[in-house]
């Protein structure tokens, strides 16, 4: 039976916590964090919308406020590689992001699938066109999730397992965008918001199913974002931003720290 370094780490961290509570010294507990962590995925993992981008990451827009960096700062893993990239689709992950993975990798995180399903085009259609056209485009995206996305997710998940067979892989989902019956006074209709939320749930269900079938852990962020959707009055998501269109419908810094980080931490 394979015992991954991640499982050993979990036991060590538990022992470290006990030692700390009994006054045995924080230094000993800190020394147990010998973990190799690789963060993959799309803009929800790179941190688009949260600002503070690393200029060296270029168009990938990797933020120091993204949940992988926040987790790294709090846990001090022995190694950390951050290859998530804005706009990434499944093929981009397999082609460009898997270099840091190895048999020594203990922990992997990622968000992926939204761009494959046409997230940006769905939102552009819904903002600029009629309610009927919006809902038709949402249904088209859901049909893609049924017919094509599972195979593309399988390709990514198989590639991760092939390069990092001992890793604990956490696949995070996407938030619902809107609080229905909320405080929005203009923009999309309630029917459109409901359809978009339903499509997010649909995508999450497909991603969760494929992750489970590969033995990965799926972490929903919907509970953490509940009460902080667009129209809530306390949103952790950008609405459409005509001055910075790329940040539209992405988590703010508060969404990364209050939504994604605890969801990831709970799955680790």
C-alpha positions in Angstrom: 0.0 0.0 0.0 1.4 3.4 -1.0 1.9 5.8 1.8 2.4 9.3 0.3 4.7 11.9 1.8 1.5 13.9 2.2 0.0 11.3 4.6 3.2 11.3 6.6 3.1 15.1 6.7 -0.4 15.1 8.0 0.6 12.8 10.9 3.7 15.0 11.6 1.6 18.2 11.7 -0.8 16.6 14.1 2.0 15.6 16.4 3.5 19.1 16.0 0.2 20.6 17.1 0.1 18.4 20.2 3.7 19.3 21.0 2.9 23.0 20.7 -0.1 22.7 23.0 2.0 20.9 25.6 4.7 23.5 25.4 7.2 21.4 23.5 8.3 24.3 21.3 7.1 25.9 18.0 10.4 25.3 16.3 9.9 21.5 16.4 6.5 21.7 14.8 7.7 24.1 12.1 10.4 21.6 11.1 7.7 19.1 10.1 6.5 21.1 7.1 8.6 19.3 4.5 6.1 19.5 1.8 6.4 20.1 -2.0 3.4 22.1 -3.3 2.6 22.9 -7.0 -0.3 25.3 -7.8 -1.8 24.9 -11.3 -4.9 26.2 -13.0 -6.6 29.2 -14.5 -7.2 32.8 -13.5 -9.2 31.8 -10.3 -5.9 30.1 -9.1 -3.5 32.7 -10.5 -5.4 35.4 -8.7 -6.8 37.6 -11.4 -9.0 40.2 -9.8 -7.0 40.4 -6.5 -4.3 42.8 -7.7 -0.7 42.7 -6.7 0.5 40.8 -9.7 4.0 39.5 -10.1 5.4 41.4 -13.1 7.5 38.3 -14.0 4.4 36.3 -14.6 3.3 38.5 -17.5 -0.1 37.8 -19.0 -0.6 34.9 -16.5 -1.2 37.6 -13.8 -0.1 35.6 -10.8 -1.0 37.5 -7.7 0.7 37.6 -4.3 -2.9 37.6 -3.0 -3.9 34.4 -4.7 -4.9 31.5 -2.4 -1.9 29.3 -3.3 0.5 32.1 -2.3 -1.5 32.8 0.9 -1.4 29.1 1.8 2.3 29.0 1.1 3.0 32.0 3.2 1.1 30.5 6.2 2.5 27.0 5.9 6.1 27.4 4.6 6.3 24.3 2.4 9.8 23.1 1.6 9.1 23.9 -2.1 6.5 25.9 -4.0 5.9 26.2 -7.7 3.1 28.5 -9.0 2.3 27.9 -12.7 -1.4 28.8 -12.8 -2.2 31.2 -15.6 -5.0 33.6 -16.6 -7.1 32.3 -19.4 -5.8 28.7 -19.1 -7.8 25.9 -20.6 -7.2 22.2 -20.0 -4.8 21.9 -22.9 -2.8 24.8 -21.5 -2.3 23.1 -18.2 -1.0 19.9 -19.8 1.2 21.8 -22.3 2.6 24.5 -20.1 2.1 24.0 -16.4 3.2 20.5 -15.4 6.9 21.0 -15.5 7.4 21.3 -11.7 5.5 18.1 -11.0 7.5 15.0 -10.0 7.4 11.9 -7.9 8.4 14.1 -5.0 5.4 16.3 -5.3 3.1 16.0 -2.2 0.3 18.6 -2.9 -1.3 19.9 -6.0 -4.1 22.5 -6.4 -6.0 23.7 -9.4 -9.1 25.3 -10.8 -9.8 24.4 -14.5 -12.7 23.9 -16.9 -14.4 27.3 -16.8 -12.5 28.6 -19.9 -13.1 25.4 -21.8 -16.8 25.7 -21.2 -16.8 29.3 -22.6 -17.1 31.3 -19.4 -15.9 34.6 -20.9 -18.2 34.3 -23.9 -21.2 33.4 -21.8 -20.8 36.5 -19.7 -20.1 38.7 -22.7 -23.3 37.4 -24.4 -25.4 37.9 -21.3 -24.2 41.4 -20.6 -24.5 42.7 -24.2 -27.4 40.7 -25.7 -31.0 39.8 -24.9 -32.2 37.5 -22.1 -33.3 34.8 -24.6 -29.8 34.9 -26.2 -28.1 34.8 -22.8 -30.0 31.7 -21.7 -29.5 30.0 -25.0 -25.7 30.6 -24.7 -25.8 29.2 -21.1 -27.5 26.1 -22.3 -24.9 25.7 -25.1 -22.2 25.8 -22.4 -24.0 23.2 -20.3 -24.2 21.0 -23.4 -20.4 21.3 -23.8 -20.0 20.4 -20.1 -21.9 17.2 -20.8 -20.4 16.2 -24.2 -16.8 17.4 -24.2 -15.4 18.7 -20.9 -15.2 15.3 -19.1 -12.7 14.0 -21.6 -10.6 17.1 -21.4 -10.6 17.0 -17.6 -9.5 13.3 -17.7 -6.5 14.3 -19.9 -5.4 16.9 -17.3 -6.0 14.6 -14.3 -4.3 11.7 -15.9 -1.3 13.8 -16.7 -1.1 15.1 -13.1 -1.2 11.5 -11.8 1.4 10.4 -14.3 3.9 13.0 -13.2 3.0 13.2 -9.5 1.6 9.8 -8.5 2.0 10.3 -4.7 0.5 13.8 -4.6 -2.7 14.8 -2.8 -4.6 16.7 -5.5 -7.2 19.3 -4.6 -9.5 20.5 -7.4 -11.4 23.6 -6.4 -14.6 24.7 -8.0 -16.1 28.0 -8.9 -18.5 30.3 -7.0 -22.0 31.2 -7.9 -21.8 34.7 -9.3 -25.1 36.2 -8.1 -27.2 36.5 -5.0 -30.7 36.2 -6.3 -33.2 38.7 -5.0 -30.2 40.8 -4.0 -29.4 44.5 -4.1 -28.7 44.9 -7.9 -30.8 47.5 -9.5 -29.6 47.3 -13.1 -27.9 45.0 -15.5 -28.9 41.3 -15.9 -32.4 40.1 -15.3 -33.2 37.8 -12.4 -33.7 35.0 -15.0 -30.3 35.5 -16.4 -28.6 35.6 -13.0 -30.4 32.4 -12.1 -29.3 30.7 -15.3 -25.7 31.7 -14.8 -25.8 30.4 -11.2 -27.3 27.2 -12.4 -24.5 26.8 -15.1 -21.9 27.3 -12.4 -23.5 24.5 -10.3 -23.6 22.4 -13.4 -19.9 22.9 -14.1 -18.9 22.3 -10.5 -20.8 19.0 -10.5 -19.0 17.8 -13.6 -15.6 18.8 -12.3 -16.3 17.2 -8.9 -17.4 13.9 -10.6 -14.3 13.7 -12.7 -12.0 14.6 -9.8 -13.6 11.9 -7.6 -13.2 9.3 -10.3 -9.5 10.0 -10.3 -9.2 9.8 -6.6 -8.7 13.6 -6.2 -10.4 15.8 -3.6 -13.0 18.3 -4.8 -13.3 21.5 -2.7 -16.5 23.5 -3.3 -16.1 27.3 -2.7 -19.9 27.9 -2.9 -20.4 27.8 0.9 -17.6 30.2 1.6 -18.9 32.7 -1.0 -22.5 32.5 0.1 -23.5 36.0 1.2 -20.6 37.5 -0.8 -21.9 37.0 -4.3 -22.5 39.9 -6.7 -25.7 41.8 -5.6 -25.1 40.8 -2.0 -23.9 44.2 -0.9 -20.7 42.5 0.4 -19.4 41.0 -2.8 -16.1 39.1 -3.0 -16.5 39.0 -6.8 -16.0 41.8 -9.3 -19.0 42.6 -11.4 -18.4 43.8 -15.0 -15.6 46.3 -15.0 -15.5 48.3 -18.2 -12.1 49.9 -17.2 -10.5 46.5 -16.5 -12.6 44.0 -18.3 -10.2 41.1 -17.5 -11.0 41.3 -13.8 -14.8 41.1 -14.4 -16.4 38.1 -12.6 -13.2 37.2 -10.8 -12.7 37.0 -7.0 -11.4 40.1 -5.2 -8.5 39.9 -2.8 -11.2 39.2 -0.1 -12.6 36.4 -2.3 -9.2 34.8 -2.4 -8.5 35.1 1.3 -12.0 34.6 2.6 -13.4 32.2 -0.1 -10.7 30.2 -1.8 -8.1 30.0 0.9 -10.3 28.4 3.6 -11.9 26.1 1.1 -8.5 24.8 0.0 -7.2 24.7 3.6 -10.1 22.5 4.6 -9.4 20.1 1.8 -5.7 19.8 2.5 
